[in-house]
């Protein structure tokens, strides 16, 4: 029988040695180490009175506190397996994160008499988790701080995530947008055209936003600043909003998602339209008054003529060489130096440009014109 016990102990010790993590068996009342493998410490140095805290931490008092909670106390309290985290320090004083697992051994009355303890160094995993958390936090901050509306949608185009700009655009909170189809979440009025909602209205088939998102799901390709124009609800009013739509496919686990960015360019489009109308009215006024205008880019040496200038100088549309030298070639030879001197005086000395001179048409006809002008200067006063 004694021999059999010795054989079993030898076998058990072999099993312990096969485990690469530090492992020991602890007496629950004395906190002494009953058995340990070599990963936990030199076997020949473990005396009968060696405590668990002396073996694993080289300390004279039991583990306690936030950095070193005692797994045995937790096992005795809960009477079930536990896991606690310890912070250890290596020879170079660098922190190492260690998971301590405790498994209770009970007597016949259900009392914890021993505990099997093994430790796992999880430093690299913890650092990876911390790096991932920092990265996710940074990305979340960037996402929420972006000045354009951004939503993350699934294959059904339902919103999984929305940033502050998207919430402000829609007039909903970001939480209210979650789970809604993108058009409904953003209050697109086309989503009301059908009882089925977003994607089923008469105009949804030609919606540039919907088409771009679906193409990204189907092809995996990103799109950048695709122009779209859609009607949106703004309080009780209806407003046509011009957008630049960008999409990027994102795979999170098994989920295929698309990040949709929406930049509101309505004010820019309205300004462009107002400028176009203003230019049309200005061109009409010039034709009616038989007046033309030109701008001279001094650095580039280029002239920009209004439509009325070319016929005024005897040219058909597109025939004039739009340069300053080309303009001087149209001036009567006897008046050219006067033009050059007047232009230089205006540019260099700030004098008024208000002159009359002759021009010569391509067919030799001589005409008189009156010119007034001024110089546009930069912040340093350069023309």
Buried (B, 14 or more C-beta within 10 A) or exposed (E): EEEEEEEEEEEEBEEBEEEEBBBBBBBBEEBBBBBBBBBBBEEEEBEEEBBBBBBBBEEEEBBEEEEBBBBBBBBBEEEEBBEBBBEBEEEEEEEBBBBBBBBBBEEEEEEBBBBBBBBBBBBEEBEEEEEEEEEEEEEEEEBBEBEBBBBBBBEEBBBBBBBBBBBEBBEBEBEBBBEBBBBBBBBBBBBBBEEEBBBBBEBBEEBBBBBBBBBBBEEEEEBEEBEBBBBBBEEEEEEEBBBBBBBBBEEEEEEBBBBBBBBBBBEEBEEEEEEEEEEEEEBEEBBEEEBBBBEBEEEEEEBEBBEBBBBBBBBEEEEBEBBBEBBBEBBBEEBBEBBEEBBEEBBEEEEEBEBEBBBBEEEEEEEEBEBEBEBEEEEEEEE
